[in-house]
Amino acid sequence: MHGLEGTDPRRIGRYRITGRLGAGGMGRVYLGRSPSGRLVAVKVVRPELAEDPGFRRRFAREVAAARKVTGFFTAAVVDADPDGSPPWLATAYVPGLALDEAVAAHGPWPAHAVRALGAGLAEALEAVHAAGLVHRDLKPSNVLIAADGPRVVDFGISVAAEATALTRTGTVVGTPGFMAPEQLTGAPVTPATDVFALGAVLAYAATGTGPFGTGSAQALNFRIAYEEPDLGALPTAERDVVARCLAKDPAARPAVAALVEELAPAGAEEDDGQQVGGAAVTAAPWIPTAVTRAIATTVTAAAAPTPTEPVVAPVATPQPTPQPATPQPATPPTAAPAAAPAVTGESAARPGSAFSLRLAIVAIAASMALPAVYGNVALNSMAEGSLPYVLAAALSVGSCVAALVTSRPGRTRPVPRWPRYLLLTSTVVSMLLFVILAFAVLEEEGNLTPLGPGVWVYVVACAVMTYSADRFPAARRGSPR
């Protein structure tokens, strides 16, 4: 988990945001707390995707699909707003590591751990398929390893089992190296598609790499469609079940119910308690020890109080002395800092934007005064035909002031988009007028000397305004930042 950046939202819906869990192709995932203090994982859609009506429909379908899925090895959906700006989805927080992070940090898993992982994932797919869905993107980063077993998350491209297409013709949906051949050829997607991905995930857990190697997406897709997987590094027993999962023909792959029975470890019903870092952690005994310790660290970090929560100092314990001890008073609770304003789709201006705006106003004022001092071609003389330039300067100053007002501290509403658009418009108009003036002077005088310092200072002001406009990420529709 990572700390929040200045442009991250502090509240999404009814959830207070306390950290960043990660990011993916769909958007960012934050750690949030409900009003009662329960932890949730909040996925916020990227702005460019949120502007796509087709994606919004798919995201609404994802939410509806995820609500149908129940099971011990999936993360339950607790809340969502597919029509929000931006859309978001909240699921029960699973304190653990993604499988790809666990393997990258601690190495491939032993055979017994791979089989137990396979049983848990097969049980999760049972719940997905029982809801009439196909996940279609089972991969290591969508598998979370928790102390009590794995969880399958992210139904971002799930589709009803009876559907055969979700996107436009020619669009391949899935992750290279973990897609089934039928996803590449456009054949119907069935529950057997998830079984193929399960085999690829188990091969990754056992060896640290996918069964079709590495390389470009085109190379991986070609191997999946036309070549056999490389399973030489797998133990014999695991190699057999993974090979059957990776059969090119969907009909030849085993059913998930059969995989649950085949892969379930003996004595799985007997759970052990492990001592990790001095604290008791109920952990599945098949999870590698190094991964168990990493999970315990994740649990501790998630449970730690956040800066927005009051922190109470402990009461000092009186020390025994010959005289009667006088108890020391308890240190009063530290006041909680004011919560950041809610962000419902557009975030506050970036740090430094106010200073650059004030600098632009000063530069514009100087550019208007300097010609009068030096006597060069003026921007403030009506007799010289400079009215368009004076109006442009007024527009620029007004744009900067408007941006300063809308982004002032203490606002409880998101910063709107129009200040940035106004800044950009005034800058473009001013620069066009400068180009016209420069060409006119150059044609008449043969050089740009008559322009004088005021004009050049105004060019600098325009550059500062361009920078200022870029300091307003809230001007980008639906930004979750």
Order of alpha helices (4+ residues) and beta strands (2+ residues): beta-beta-beta-beta-alpha-alpha-beta-beta-beta-alpha-alpha-beta-beta-beta-beta-alpha-alpha-alpha-alpha-alpha-beta-beta-alpha-alpha-alpha-alpha-alpha
